[in-house]
């Protein structure tokens, strides 16, 4: 199988769309950044395979907040892989403000969709802050 290396701009755009969807708390826009068989490895859940599982995860996380989102702080693109350092900020349903940080590693497929994302952050610390 031949792997197509997408332009830096195309890769950057899909990753920026992923993070923008978190800030707008738009689950459908977030899921749309993934391939239909995309996988998310996140320390807050077992591996998530496909749009249905991803949608449920997004709803579960955003359901804890009145407002939440992730902002990219640093992005490094190497071929179709991207490492992003991000900061998360939110206000919980009970009015508590929370800040948390992490790193996501993305693999972008030939169609410009997220095939795999691996998240590295501390969900226990975030939940304790809520």
C-alpha positions in Angstrom: 0.0 0.0 0.0 1.3 3.4 -1.0 1.1 6.1 1.6 0.5 9.6 0.3 2.1 12.4 2.3 -0.3 15.3 2.5 0.7 18.9 2.5 1.6 20.5 5.8 -1.3 22.9 5.3 -3.8 20.0 4.9 -2.5 18.2 8.0 -2.4 21.4 10.0 -6.0 22.2 9.0 -7.5 18.9 10.1 -5.7 19.1 13.5 -6.8 22.7 13.9 -10.4 21.6 13.1 -10.2 18.9 15.8 -9.2 21.5 18.5 -11.6 24.1 17.3 -14.4 21.5 17.6 -13.4 21.0 21.3 -13.6 24.7 21.9 -17.1 25.0 20.3 -18.2 21.8 22.1 -19.4 20.5 18.6 -19.3 16.8 18.8 -20.3 16.3 15.2 -17.5 18.6 13.9 -15.1 16.8 16.2 -16.1 13.3 15.0 -15.9 14.5 11.4 -12.2 15.1 11.7 -11.8 11.3 12.1 -11.8 8.5 9.5 -14.8 6.3 9.9 -12.6 3.6 11.4 -10.5 6.1 13.3 -9.2 5.2 16.7 -8.6 7.3 19.8 -6.4 6.2 22.6 -7.2 8.4 25.6 -6.2 7.7 29.3 -9.8 8.6 30.3 -11.3 5.6 28.5 -10.6 2.3 26.7 -9.6 2.6 23.1 -12.4 4.2 21.0 -13.0 2.7 17.6 -15.2 4.4 15.0 -17.5 7.4 14.9 -20.2 6.0 17.3 -17.7 5.4 20.1 -15.9 8.7 19.5 -19.2 10.6 19.6 -20.2 8.9 22.9 -16.8 9.8 24.4 -17.1 13.4 23.3 -20.6 13.7 24.7 -19.5 12.1 28.0 -16.5 14.6 28.5 -18.4 17.7 27.4 -21.4 16.7 29.5 -19.2 17.5 32.6 -18.8 21.1 31.6 -20.7 24.3 30.9 -17.7 25.3 28.8 -14.6 23.4 27.8 -12.0 23.4 25.1 -8.4 22.6 24.1 -6.0 25.1 22.6 -3.0 24.1 20.7 0.2 25.6 22.1 2.8 23.8 19.9 2.5 21.7 16.8 5.2 19.6 15.1 4.4 17.9 11.8 6.6 15.1 10.4 5.1 13.5 7.3 1.5 12.5 8.2 2.2 12.5 11.9 1.6 15.4 14.2 2.6 16.0 17.9 0.6 18.7 19.6 1.1 20.2 23.1 -2.2 21.7 24.3 -3.8 23.4 27.2 -7.4 22.6 28.3 -9.6 25.1 30.1 -13.2 24.7 31.2 -15.9 25.6 33.6 -17.7 22.6 35.2 -21.5 22.3 35.7 -20.9 23.3 39.3 -19.0 26.5 38.3 -15.5 25.4 39.0 -12.8 26.5 36.7 -10.3 23.9 35.6 -7.0 24.0 33.6 -5.3 20.9 32.4 -2.6 20.1 29.8 -1.5 17.3 27.6 0.1 16.1 24.4 -1.7 14.4 21.5 0.0 12.4 18.8 -2.0 12.2 15.5 -1.7 9.9 12.5 -3.5 11.5 9.5 -4.6 9.2 6.7 -4.4 9.7 2.9 -7.8 11.3 2.9 -6.8 14.0 5.4 -8.7 12.4 8.3 -7.4 11.4 11.7 -6.7 7.7 11.6 -5.2 7.4 15.1 -4.8 9.9 18.0 -3.0 9.0 21.2 -3.6 11.4 24.1 -1.3 11.9 27.0 -2.7 13.8 30.0 -3.9 13.2 33.5 -7.7 12.7 33.7 -7.6 11.9 37.4 -6.1 15.4 38.2 -8.8 17.1 36.0 -11.6 15.2 37.6 -10.3 16.0 41.1 -10.3 19.7 40.1 -14.0 19.5 39.1 
